[in-house]
């Protein structure tokens, strides 16, 4: 439900802010691709509904599409 809000997706939202300030993929593999996605490092906001954790810039990681897809798949396989 949070993903559709302007505070996340809008031109001045948390997602856009993260990508503007960290435009390269921040994956541990030293990837040199431009980031297109923003990943939540701690996804406990999903169960707690903690809005602050959802938009906290320290909880966000800029990733390229392949690395974001891989992390998301791994988390889903681990039941997160």
C-alpha positions in Angstrom: 0.0 0.0 0.0 2.9 2.4 0.6 4.4 1.9 -2.8 1.6 3.9 -4.5 2.0 7.0 -2.3 3.5 10.2 -3.6 5.9 10.2 -0.6 7.5 7.1 -2.3 6.9 7.5 -6.0 6.4 11.2 -6.4 9.0 13.5 -8.0 10.3 14.3 -4.5 9.5 10.9 -2.9 11.9 8.7 -1.1 12.6 6.4 -4.1 13.5 9.3 -6.4 15.6 10.9 -3.7 17.6 7.7 -3.2 18.2 7.2 -6.9 19.3 10.9 -7.4 21.7 10.7 -4.5 23.0 7.1 -5.2 22.6 6.6 -9.0 24.9 3.6 -9.3 24.1 0.0 -8.2 25.1 -0.5 -4.5 25.2 -4.3 -4.7 28.1 -5.9 -2.8 29.5 -7.2 -6.0 30.9 -3.8 -7.0 28.5 -3.6 -9.9 29.1 -0.7 -12.3 25.5 -0.4 -13.7 23.1 2.5 -13.2 20.6 1.8 -10.5 16.9 1.7 -11.6 15.3 0.2 -8.5 15.3 0.9 -4.8 15.5 -2.0 -2.3 14.5 -2.1 1.3 17.4 -3.5 3.3 15.2 -4.3 6.4 11.8 -5.3 5.1 10.2 -5.7 8.6 8.0 -2.6 7.7 5.9 -5.1 5.7 4.6 -6.7 8.9 4.9 -3.8 11.3 3.5 -1.2 8.9 6.3 1.1 10.1 6.1 4.1 7.7 9.4 5.6 9.0 11.3 2.4 8.2 9.7 2.3 4.7 11.0 5.8 3.7 14.2 5.8 5.8 17.1 6.6 3.4 19.4 4.5 5.6 17.2 1.5 4.9 17.2 1.9 1.1 19.7 0.5 -1.4 19.9 1.6 -5.0 20.2 -1.4 -7.3 20.3 -2.3 -11.0 17.3 -4.3 -12.2 19.1 -7.7 -12.2 20.5 -7.3 -8.7 17.1 -6.1 -7.3 15.3 -9.0 -9.0 17.9 -11.5 -7.5 17.6 -10.1 -4.0 13.8 -10.0 -4.1 13.7 -13.7 -5.4 16.1 -14.8 -2.6 14.0 -13.1 0.0 10.8 -14.6 -1.3 12.4 -18.1 -1.2 13.4 -17.5 2.4 9.8 -16.5 3.3 10.4 -12.8 3.7 
